[in-house]
Amino acid sequence: MGNTIALMYDFRMAKLRSELLMNIRKYFIDKDYLEVSTPTLSPYLIPEPTIKTFRTEFINPFMERTSLFMIPSPEIFMKKLLAAGSGSIFQISQCFRNAEQLGDVHNPEFTMLEYYTVNADEKDSIDITHDMIKHAVPSTLDEEWMHNEPLVISMHEAMMKACAVDMDKAEDIDYLRKEAVRLSLQYTEDESWDDTFNRIFLTYTEPWLPKDREVYLTDYPDKIRCLARKYSDKPCRKRWEMYIKGIEIANCYDEETDKEETRRYFEDEQALLEKERTETGDEISPSDPDFPSLTIPKSSGGAMGLDRLLAVSLGLETIEPLLLFPLSDMLHTVKANSSNQR
């Protein structure tokens, strides 16, 4: 029985994953980044209403029971290290996001690379990320996108070319809704700006992005709130997302360092999170009360899904062959065992 089970695993994929991780570590260590290891469990999170988390509980006979949350990214801890003077840092860790799809390019538990470069901005991080990928992807792999120069394109230009939506006017929700109608997309009167924008973007712009090279989509709309710095002369944030073969692989910020901006973000997003979770009955994760007071140095932070990076490097359209224990398989086993016991 043991040998039969072993045949189910693709150890070639495991070896390629191992090589990728070793190459990433070597790349950053050679450039004087400090590799760090931060907790997977936290009593507090950065408020992100669009991300649902896994909750567990710390039990101790001499202490009150305490809710803990499995981190959706190590950002909360890594920025504390930056504020403490760590310098440039990186980490490869397991992260967790609930209510995710199963299969294709999603698994509720996934491997993330997160890296912060001190005295850099998001434009510097494009060069760092592209260079790191060239050095890290196993040399035995050879896909077309690896040989072409990256495309760096603003959200404004991409939206205009893909569907003729003018982002200079799109701050006005009435304009955005008219554009949705022109594009034969439906919306509801109570739908948020974010939802209408994402409907247009996911239907028209994301599929339009070239698939034969790395694509760095820059200058995200200011209305999509995040902890990236805002431009002073246009309604955009200094943020990019990187795609390969139409799959989102990484995102990056020029990190917000203004404490008042961070405090407002935490208050607004936590209020929205609590309102939405109260309506749905989902668990409400508390936000970190100390985070807005951190003195974060000038830095740029990137986060990359390594399962997805390896998948596109192998020419795969799904990450499942790369996972030795996909959650979908485990859930099928649970369901089968439950049926057999009836």
ChimeraX attribute file (.defattr): number of C-alpha atoms within 10 A of each C-alpha:
attribute: neighborCount
match mode: 1-to-1
recipient: residues
	/A:1	5
	/A:2	6
	/A:3	7
	/A:4	8
	/A:5	8
	/A:6	10
	/A:7	9
	/A:8	9
	/A:9	15
	/A:10	13
	/A:11	13
	/A:12	10
	/A:13	17
	/A:14	15
	/A:15	12
	/A:16	19
	/A:17	21
	/A:18	12
	/A:19	16
	/A:20	21
	/A:21	18
	/A:22	13
	/A:23	18
	/A:24	20
	/A:25	20
	/A:26	16
	/A:27	17
	/A:28	19
	/A:29	14
	/A:30	10
	/A:31	9
	/A:32	12
	/A:33	21
	/A:34	18
	/A:35	14
	/A:36	15
	/A:37	13
	/A:38	15
	/A:39	12
	/A:40	17
	/A:41	20
	/A:42	19
	/A:43	18
	/A:44	19
	/A:45	25
	/A:46	22
	/A:47	23
	/A:48	19
	/A:49	17
	/A:50	10
	/A:51	13
	/A:52	19
	/A:53	22
	/A:54	17
	/A:55	17
	/A:56	14
	/A:57	12
	/A:58	12
	/A:59	11
	/A:60	9
	/A:61	6
	/A:62	6
	/A:63	8
	/A:64	9
	/A:65	11
	/A:66	11
	/A:67	16
	/A:68	19
	/A:69	20
	/A:70	23
	/A:71	24
	/A:72	25
	/A:73	22
	/A:74	26
	/A:75	19
	/A:76	18
	/A:77	19
	/A:78	23
	/A:79	22
	/A:80	16
	/A:81	18
	/A:82	21
	/A:83	17
	/A:84	13
	/A:85	13
	/A:86	15
	/A:87	17
	/A:88	22
	/A:89	22
	/A:90	23
	/A:91	22
	/A:92	22
	/A:93	18
	/A:94	16
	/A:95	20
	/A:96	21
	/A:97	19
	/A:98	15
	/A:99	11
	/A:100	14
	/A:101	12
	/A:102	14
	/A:103	17
	/A:104	13
	/A:105	19
	/A:106	17
	/A:107	23
	/A:108	19
	/A:109	16
	/A:110	21
	/A:111	17
	/A:112	22
	/A:113	21
	/A:114	22
	/A:115	26
	/A:116	28
	/A:117	23
	/A:118	19
	/A:119	12
	/A:120	17
	/A:121	21
	/A:122	25
	/A:123	18
	/A:124	14
	/A:125	23
	/A:126	21
	/A:127	11
	/A:128	14
	/A:129	17
	/A:130	17
	/A:131	12
	/A:132	17
	/A:133	17
	/A:134	12
	/A:135	14
	/A:136	18
	/A:137	22
	/A:138	21
	/A:139	11
	/A:140	8
	/A:141	12
	/A:142	13
	/A:143	13
	/A:144	12
	/A:145	18
	/A:146	18
	/A:147	12
	/A:148	11
	/A:149	12
	/A:150	20
	/A:151	16
	/A:152	15
	/A:153	15
	/A:154	15
	/A:155	22
	/A:156	20
	/A:157	16
	/A:158	22
	/A:159	20
	/A:160	14
	/A:161	15
	/A:162	17
	/A:163	17
	/A:164	15
	/A:165	22
	/A:166	18
	/A:167	20
	/A:168	12
	/A:169	11
	/A:170	19
	/A:171	16
	/A:172	11
	/A:173	16
	/A:174	12
	/A:175	14
	/A:176	20
	/A:177	22
	/A:178	12
	/A:179	20
	/A:180	18
	/A:181	11
	/A:182	11
	/A:183	15
	/A:184	10
	/A:185	14
	/A:186	12
	/A:187	14
	/A:188	9
	/A:189	6
	/A:190	6
	/A:191	11
	/A:192	12
	/A:193	18
	/A:194	13
	/A:195	12
	/A:196	19
	/A:197	21
	/A:198	15
	/A:199	16
	/A:200	23
	/A:201	19
	/A:202	11
	/A:203	15
	/A:204	18
	/A:205	20
	/A:206	19
	/A:207	14
	/A:208	16
	/A:209	24
	/A:210	16
	/A:211	15
	/A:212	18
	/A:213	20
	/A:214	25
	/A:215	25
	/A:216	26
	/A:217	22
	/A:218	26
	/A:219	23
	/A:220	22
	/A:221	22
	/A:222	18
	/A:223	14
	/A:224	12
	/A:225	14
	/A:226	21
	/A:227	19
	/A:228	23
	/A:229	21
	/A:230	20
	/A:231	12
	/A:232	8
	/A:233	6
	/A:234	11
	/A:235	16
	/A:236	22
	/A:237	24
	/A:238	24
	/A:239	28
	/A:240	27
	/A:241	21
	/A:242	23
	/A:243	23
	/A:244	23
	/A:245	21
	/A:246	19
	/A:247	20
	/A:248	19
	/A:249	22
	/A:250	22
	/A:251	22
	/A:252	27
	/A:253	26
	/A:254	26
	/A:255	26
	/A:256	20
	/A:257	20
	/A:258	16
	/A:259	15
	/A:260	11
	/A:261	13
	/A:262	20
	/A:263	15
	/A:264	12
	/A:265	19
	/A:266	22
	/A:267	14
	/A:268	13
	/A:269	19
	/A:270	21
	/A:271	14
	/A:272	16
	/A:273	23
	/A:274	19
	/A:275	14
	/A:276	15
	/A:277	16
	/A:278	12
	/A:279	9
	/A:280	9
	/A:281	10
	/A:282	13
	/A:283	15
	/A:284	18
	/A:285	25
	/A:286	17
	/A:287	17
	/A:288	15
	/A:289	12
	/A:290	10
	/A:291	21
	/A:292	20
	/A:293	14
	/A:294	17
	/A:295	16
	/A:296	21
	/A:297	20
	/A:298	15
	/A:299	23
	/A:300	25
	/A:301	26
	/A:302	25
	/A:303	23
	/A:304	21
	/A:305	19
	/A:306	21
	/A:307	23
	/A:308	27
	/A:309	22
	/A:310	21
	/A:311	20
	/A:312	20
	/A:313	21
	/A:314	18
	/A:315	13
	/A:316	17
	/A:317	16
	/A:318	15
	/A:319	21
	/A:320	22
	/A:321	18
	/A:322	22
	/A:323	16
	/A:324	14
	/A:325	11
	/A:326	19
	/A:327	16
	/A:328	15
	/A:329	14
	/A:330	11
	/A:331	11
	/A:332	11
	/A:333	12
	/A:334	12
	/A:335	11
	/A:336	11
	/A:337	11
	/A:338	10
	/A:339	9
	/A:340	8
	/A:341	6
	/A:342	5
